[in-house]
């Protein structure tokens, strides 16, 4: 017991951050990336100021040269940017003769302190794309409001001290309003010692002198004087014991999922820099599609389990050394198959916005890997044409039937079983996959008439609209063209329609109802040039022009020939086209 007590130590926040800056404190590869939100960091600083405990940390003192040479360690993150800069940089330790400490428990809290006092935090503003620029991801520093104690009935954080991450624009707006007085925590480090800092504090004309002169010295003492970082130091050089400690300690605090642990184990036992490889693949996939597809380590790990593990659940027992070894040995092929699968899906007109089930891509990755066609699947539109047609049909129907909405592992294993059974046939076995799930109503790939009627009532901007249209227009050459959704009778006509333009009240109500003009029966897929020529032109006039200019085929566009295309006959047209689309869908899916 005495030895155990001796292993508990304490240090100041500043000394801990100094050790982080000098790389005396590092993160072991089994640690996941930083996940705390800005509000959690702000609340941590408030807790420190209020004297609340911030729990014990655990450090592992690394003295063994074998561990330094054969295991990976990472520096702490200083400048966080959501999505674009979330991963820690690899720190090479095999040449180090000095001892250092690996943080087993406390990464999130220490990184938060480091970011708040020395770094920056950037996250995406609402309603903007994931484009890496200051306008979309403004850089923020941590500030303390010195106007008084924090009171805000609408804020659930129950904070006494108003710590806040502010961008340069936020700070300038606050200064212009003059209601609050913000102190940047970075400025604590402008002073050589406490006396110099106190001289600065007492020389300033603060708006709330009493609060500022009480709060700032207290903040300084919390950072530089009080030993608030209490930690247990593990000295034994046994990696298995430390892994056990890591799992046990990370059951508390920020929840640690099995996928987090899997990533940690892959990182710990893979010879290459796993985090960098995974991040690089995520970045490459993000360049595919408009907007780009977004995947993460969980997705990559799941795809790898489907490729190499009989049981694909996120369990530690399923990620044994031989599985990790297979992933590492085949990583170049795996990453190529992932990229090519998303390139293929993009060629079908999908992007991050209209493809809501990421796991639906995994069977395509598996098929490409299984048949070794990652180098040819996208190079020539004529190669693997039938395979791609069947894949696209299965992909669209799977999205529309929401088969990956729950129990996705069951679906992935079921599809994999069929792909294994038909591995010697150079075709994607859509019919066999459909047959395998016919007895499960929730996962069935069949459609009844009621479901198809529901699909035909989808609006243009519904995420499921494009997969339906990709099925309906399956005869188009998706390998060579990019296709766009567009209205047949232009939306602008219905939106601008006035009551005086229509003969009867009944007709007016029919024309103004979005269920009639903004749903699938009034939509078509057009190639870029055709879409550019269409715009808001009346349907009848545009078709006459397109037949001459582009040799437009009414059958290919599924436009009825035996009904008037004049807008005054819209009701008859839309009913006729709905019947054509319904028949088309029924023949494809059943």
N, C-alpha and C positions, 0 to 999 in steps of 0.2 A: 504493500500500500504506500509506503514511504517513497519507493522508487517511482510509483505512478504519480504521486503528488509532485515530485521533483520535476516531472516532465511537463508540468503546467507552467507557462511563462506568460509574460505580458510585455507589450511594447506600445509606443505611441502610433497614432495614425501616420504622422509624418515619417517616422522611422520605417514603418512598413512600406510606405509609398517610395521612400528612398531606396529600399531594397528591391522594390519592383523596377524602378528606373535603372538600377545598376545590374539587373538580371540576377540578383541573389535569390529572389523569389521567382520561381517559374511554375508553369502549369504542366502536369503530366499529360501524356497523350490520351489517357482515359477520361480526361475532363471534356465535357461538351463545350459548345461555344457560349458566349455571353448572351443571355436571353432577357435580362431585366428591362422593363419599360422605364421611360423617363420618370413617370409618377412614382415608381418604386424607389428610384434613386433619391428623389426629392424627399420622400417619406423617411428614408434611412437617415438623411442628414437632420431632419426634424427630430427623429428619435434620439440621435446623438445629443442634440442641443437640449432636449428635455430630460436627459439623463437616463433614458431607458436602456436596458441591456441589449446588445446586438449579437448575443450568443457567442459561443466559443468557436475558435477556428482550429484547424488541424494542419500541421506542417510536417512533412517528411524530410528529414535531413539526409541528403544524398552524399554518401562518402565512398561508396563502392565504385571502382572504375568500370566494372562490367556493366553496371546499370547506366553509368554515364555514356558508355560506348554503344550499348545495344538497345536503349530505349529513347523514345522521343519526348522532347519537352518544348514548350512554347512560351513566348513572351506574353505578357498581359496586353489586352487591347486598350489603347489610349484614346483613339479617335474613332468613335462608333458611327457607322452610317448604315441605316436599315437596308438590308438586301445586298448592298454593294460592298460594305466593309464590316463584316461580322466575324470574320475568322482571324484567329491569332497567328502570328508569324512563327515559323519554326525556328527554334534556337539551337544551334549546334553545340552539343556538350561533350562530344568525344575527345576534344582537345583540352578540356578544362582540368586543371590540377586542383583547383580550389573546390571546397564543398559548397553546396547550395541547397535550397529548400524547395521541395515540390508542395504546392498547396493542394491538399486532399479535400479539405472542406473549407469553404469560404470564398471561392472564386468570384461568385456573383457580387458579394458585398465588397471585396477588395477592388474588383474592377469598377464598381460603382463609385467608390471613394477616389480611385485614380482618375476616372473620367470627370468626376465633379470638381476635383481640385487641380487637375493638370490637363485634362483633355476636353473633348467636345462630343456632342451627341446630336445626330441628325436623323430625322425620320420624315417620311413622306407626308406632304400636305394633302388634305382631302381633295378628291375629285381631280387629281392629276395623274399622269402616267408614270410608270417606273422608268423615268429617264434621269440619268445621273447628272444633275445640274443644281446649282444653288437655288434656283427659283422653285424647283420641286422638292428638294431636300435641303432646306436652309441649315447651315451650321449653327449650333446652339451652345452657349456656355451656361454654367450654373451660377445663378444670382441669388442673393438674399434680400428680401424686402425689409428696409429699415424704417418704414413708416409706422410700424406698430405691430402688435400681435395680430395673427391672422384670424379673421372671422368671416366665414362664408357659408351660409346655410345650405347652399346648393352644391358644396364640395364635400364629398363623402370621405375625404382623406383625414378629417379631424386633426388637422395640423395646428400647432401653435406658432411655428415659424414658417413664413411663406418662402420656401425655396422654390425656384422656378428656372427651368431651362429657357433661355431667351435667345432668339437670333438677333443679329445686329439691327434689323428692321424693328423687331419687337421692342428692343431696348430704346431705340430712338423715339418710337411712338410713346413709350412710357415717360421718357424725359420731356417730350413736348406737352403731354397732358399735365405733368407736374404733380400728379396725385400720389405717386409712390417714389421711393428713393431706393435704387437697386445697387447692391455692392457685389461685384464679381468675385467669386471665391478664388480665382486665379491671382487676384491682387494681394492675397495673404503672403505671397512669395516675393513681393517687391521689397520687403523689409528685411534687414539683416538680423534683427532680434526683436524681442517683445517690447523693449523700451522705445525703439524707433517706431514700432507699430502703434503703441499707445500715444506717442506724441502726435502721430498723424490723426488718430481718432479724436483726441481732445482739441485738435486745432481746427477741425472741420465744423462748419455751421450746418449741422444736420437739421432737417425739418422737425424731427422728433428727437431732441437731444438726449433725453433720459433713456429712451429705448435703444438708440444707437450706441450710446456710451456704455450701456450695460451689456448689450448683445454682442458687439464686435470683440471686446476682450474675452468674453466667454467662448466665442467661436475660436479665437486664437488658442486658448488654453486647451480646448477639446482636440484640436489638431496637433499642437506641438508639445503640450505638457503632460496631459493625463494619459496614463497607460491603458487605453480603452480596448486595445487588441489583445484579448486573452486567448492563448492558443495552447493546444496539446502538441508536444513534439514527439514524433515517432522516430526512433534512431535505428531500429532493426532494418537490415538491408535484404528483406525477403519480399519479393514482388507479389507473391500469391497472398501473403498476409495483408499487404497494402491494398490489393484489389478487393479483398474481403471488407476491409475498413471503408474503402471508397463506396462500395455498394450499400453498406449499412448506414453510413453517415448521410448519403444522398437520398435516403428514404424520406427525410424531412426537408423543410425549406421549400424551394422551388421544385415541384414534382419532377422526378426523373423517370421517364418512360422506358420501356424495354428497348425502343428504338434508339434512345439516347445511349443506353448501355451497349447495344450492339455496335453503334458507331464508335464508342470508346474502345471496345475490344478489337474491332478491325484496325483502328488507329494504333493501338498498342502493339499488335502482332504483325502488322504489315510492314515490310521493310521500307517501302517508299513512303512519301509524305501523303498519306491518305486524304487528309483534309484538303490539301491543295488540289489533289486530283479530282475529288468530288466537287469542290467549288468550281474548278475549271470546267467540268462537264456541265454543271448548272448554268454557268455563264454562256457556254456555247449553245445550249438549248434555248436560252433566253433570246438569242439572236434569231431564232427561227419563229416565224409567225408574226403577225401584226394585229394586236399586240403579241409580244413574244411569250412562248410557253414558259411557265415557272415550275420547276421541280426542286426537290430538296434531297437531303441525305436519306430521309425516310423512303422516298420513292426509289432511289438507287438501291438501297439495301433490300427493299421488297423485291425488286426486279432480280437482284442477285440470288436471293433465296429461291425464287421461282426457277432460276436457271440451275442451281446446284444443290438445293436442299429438299429432301423428301417432304419434310414438314416446313411450311413457310410462315408459321406464326412467329411473331417477334418474341422469341424466347432465347435465353442465353444458351440453353442446351442445343439449340438448332444452329448455333454459330460456332461450330467446333473448328479446331485448327485446320483440318483438311478443307473445310468450306472456305475459310479465309485464304488458304493457299491457292485454291482454284480461282478465286476472284482475282488475286494478285497476278497469277500466271496468265490469266485471260483478260486482263483489264483493258488492253488496247482494243480487243475485239468487242468487249462489253460496251465500252464507251462509244465505239463506232456504231454498234447496233442501236444504241439509245438515240444517238444523233440522227441516224438514217430513218428510224421509226418516226421521229417527229418531223423530219423533212417530208416523209411520205404523207403524213397526216396534213401537213401544210399544203401539199400539192392537191389535196382533196378539198381545199378551201377552209380548213379549220384553223383556229387560233386560240389563244388563251381565253377569249371571251365566249366562244361558242362550243368549247370542249370542256365540260364541267367534271368529267370523271377521269382523273389522271390514270387510274389503275387499268382503264380500258386499253391503254397503250401497251401494257406489259405483255399480253399475249402476242402482239405484233413484234415486240422486241424478241420474245422467245422464238417465234417462227423464223425471223431473220437470222438469229444466232444458230438455231437448230439446222437450218438449211445452208448456212455459210454464204448468204447472198448479200451481206452488208456492203460489198463493193460494187454490186450491180443493180440493186433494187431500185435506185433512183437515177442511174446513169443514162438509161435508154428507155423511153416510154413504151417501146415495143417489147422489151424484156419483162418477163414475169407478169404479163398483162392480165391473164386470167386469175392468177394468184392475187394480184392487187385488187381486181374487181370484187372477188369474193371477200377479201379482207375488208374492203371499204363497205360492202353491204353488211357484213357482220358488225363492223365498228359502228355504223350509223344506227342499226337496229338495237345494239347493246345500249347506246346512249339514250335512245328513245324509250326503251323498256326499263331504264334505270336499274339494270341488273347489278351494277357495282355500288348501289346506294347503301347496301348493308350486307354483311357476310361476304365481303369481297374475296376473302381467302378461299372460301368454299367455291366460288365461281372460278377463281384463278386455277385452283387445283383441278377442277373438273375440265376446264378447257385444256390445261396442260396434259391431262390424261388422254384426251382425244388426239392432241398433236403428237404425242409420243406413239400412240397406236398407229397413226397414219404417217409416221416419219419418213417412210420409204416412198411416199407419193408426193410428187412435186406440185402440190396444190394445197390451198388453204381449205380445210374441211368444214365449210360453213354448215352444210346439211347435217353432218355428224354431230357438230357442236349443238345445233338446234335440237337434234334428237336426244342428246344427252340430258338436256334440261327440260324436256317437254312435260315431265311429270311434276315439276316444281312451278306452281303458278306464279310465284314471285320472281322467278328467274327465267321464265319461259321467253323465247324469242318469237313467239307467235302473236298475231294480232287478230282480235275479233272486229266486227264492224263498228262497235261502239268506240273502241280505241282509235280506230282510223278516223271516225268522225271527229273525235277530240283533237287528233293531230291536225286535221284540216282547218280547225278553228284557231290555230296558233297565229299570233300576231307577228309582224315582220321582225320586231326587235326581241322576240322571245328567244332565249338561248337554244331552245330545242327546234326552232324553225329551220335553221340551216341543215341539220342532219336529215330532216324530212325532205327538204328540197334536194339534197345530195342523193337521196334514194330515188325520188321521183325522176330526177334528171340523170340517172345512172348511165344513160347511153352517151352522155357527153364525154369529150376527151379531156379529162381532168389532168392528165399528165402534161399537156402542152398549153393549157389555158388557165387563167385565173378568172373565176366567175363571181358575179356580184348579184345580190338580191335586189330586185327592183319591182315596182308596181307595174301592172299592165295598164289599166286606166290610172292616170297619174293621181297621186295623193293630193296634190295641190288643188285639183278640181273639187274634190269633196270637202277639203278644208275651207275653201273660199266660197263654197256654194251658199247662195242666199235663197230665202223662201220664194221670192218672186221668180227664180229661175226654173222652178218646177211646177208642173201642172197641178198636182194634188198634194194634200197634206200627207197622205200615205206614201207617195213617192219621195217626198222630201225627207221623211223620217227614215226611209230605207236607204237613201243615198248618204245621209249624214251618219248612219250607224257604222262605227269602225269595224264591227263584226262582219260587215259585208264587203268593205273595200280595203281593209288593212290586214286581212288574213290570207292564208295560202291560196285560195282560189283566184285571188287577184295579184298573185306574185309569180315571178319567173326568175330563172337564173340566166344572166347575160354575160358574155365575154366582155372584156374591157372596152373594145371599140363599139360593140353594140350598146353597151350601157351608156357610153359617152354620147352616142347618137340619140338615145331615147330621152333622157332627162324628163321634162314635164310635158312632152308632146302628147297630144291625143292619140290613143291607141290606133284608131283606124288609119290616120294619116301617116303615123310612124311605120306601120307595117307595110304600107305601099312603098314608102321610101326605102325600108330595109330590104325588101325583096329585090329591089333594083340594085342597091349599093352593096349589100352583103349576101345576096342570094339566100335570104332568110327562108327557113323551112318551117311552116306552121306546125307540121306534125312533130318535128324535133322540139319545138317550143311548147308543144301540147296546147296549142291554141285552136279552139273549135272552128271548123270551116262552115258549118251549116247554121250559123247564127250571126246576126248583125253585130258589128264591132263599134257601131256608133254609140256614144255615151248615153243617148236617150233610150237605148235598149239594154242598159247595163244589167237590169234584173235578170233578163233572159240569158244574157251572156254568162253571168256569174254562176247561175244554177247549172248551166251546161258544162262549164269548166270544172265545177266541183265534182260533177259526175265523172268526167274524164280522169281527174286526179284520183278519185276514190278507186276507180277501176284499176288504174295504174298501180297504185299502192297495194291493193289486194293481190294483184298478180305477182308483185315483187316479194312481199313479205310472207305470203302463204303458198 
